[in-house]
Amino acid sequence: FMQRFVKTFAELTVDELYRILAARSAVFVVEQKCPYQDVDGVDRKALHVWREEDGKILCYLRAFPIADDNSVFQIGRVLSTVRGQGLGARVFEDAMEALAARYPMKRIVLEAQCYATGFYERYGFKTLGEPFDEDGIPHIRMEKTFEPSAN
C-alpha cells in the first residue's frame, strides 16, 4: 500500500535520500533530458514530501523557506514517477497541508513548467510576470498568498 512521508533533511534516512535523488534524476535529467545541478544545498533546509509503495517513490516535492521567518516558502522538484493516477495532486496537497500545519505562511511561490500552470491555478496560484527559460524548458513564476489568521 502507498505510504506518505513528510520529513526534514535531518529526519531522512540515507536510503530515503538516495531514492529521492534517484527519482529526481530519472525524471528531470533522464526523462526530460535536462542536465542540471540537482544537489544544490537547498535540500538541507527543505521539507521533503513524498509517497511511495514497496520502496519506490511514486511522487515527490520539496518545500523550503525563502524568508527568515518561515512565512514564505518555495515549492520545487515536483515529480511523479507514475502518470495518470493523480499522484502529483496528492503530493501537492500533502505538502500544502504539512506547510500550513508547521509554519506561519504568508505566501508560497514556485517556478512552474508552463504546461503545468493550470494544475497550480486549481490550488489558487496566480502567474507572475512573463515565461522564462530554465535549462531549456519554459517556466513561469507563480504564487499563492494567504490571509492572516484571525486570533
Buried (B, 14 or more C-beta within 10 A) or exposed (E): EEEBBBBEBEEBEEEBBEBBEEBBEBBBBEEBEBEEEBEEEBBEEBBBBBBBEEEEBBBBBBBBBBEEEBBBBBBBBBBBBBEEEEBBBBBBEBBBEBBEEEBEBBBBBBBBBEEBBEBBBEEEBEBEEEBEEEEEBEBBBBBBEBEEEEE
